[in-house]
């Protein structure tokens, strides 16, 4: 007894197909297999617009859209490193060489072969499982009250949430990044940058922080040398300082 076809649950599949009956059948088949269909779009312009507006995991593309070739959209998808396949009456010899290695099924398509091909192309759920989840930077503190005061006085940070009895504080930084300040005896033991802040004007920020008593670190190591607290890597400038707990914070301009 043949094995059942793989499921496509959770996949968002961009579909561009100009034949109405084929597009309807394709949409129904993909949804029945568990996928979400982005589209279907029936011409190059709407396909390009849909691909720019809607997130998707892979694409199923007709080649000839009523006389207009799909190649600009295929090139854009390849440039974004997303997988795609063609569903077309065109043979591989009729298409540009850059698409020769891409999967292609003839119309009318065999449903099992279509589902199997998509399943092989689909990005691994395991490798992508965390890519859209919020992340939190962890900032250790030997003395939580002292550290909380330092971040307020020196950096102007106010917790968005605090836990009772000095159990920790959550900060929401630029871009929505969360940072959790928490008590631990191991604070200050790491010798790498714990948290780095973007700085549109590093010199001005350093001047303001020095006025508040913040000292910047100097390095003279192979591949890393600071001048007046600043290391320059082409257009990028970096500076580092320690917080009240000995953690290293970075400040970067031009990245």
Secondary structure, 3 states (H helix, E strand, C coil): CCCCCCCCCCCEEEEECCCHHHHHHHHHHHHHCCCEEEEEECCHHHHHHHHHHCCCCEEEECCEECCEECHHHHHHHHHCCCEEEEECCCCHHHCCHHHCCCCEECCCCCHHHHHHHHHHHCCCHHHHCCCCCCCEEEEEECCHHHHHHHHHHHHCCCCCEEEHHHCEEEEECHHHCEEEEEECCCCCCCCCEEEEEECCCHHHHHHHHHHCCCCECCCEECCEECECCEEEECCEEEEEEECCCCCEEEEEECC
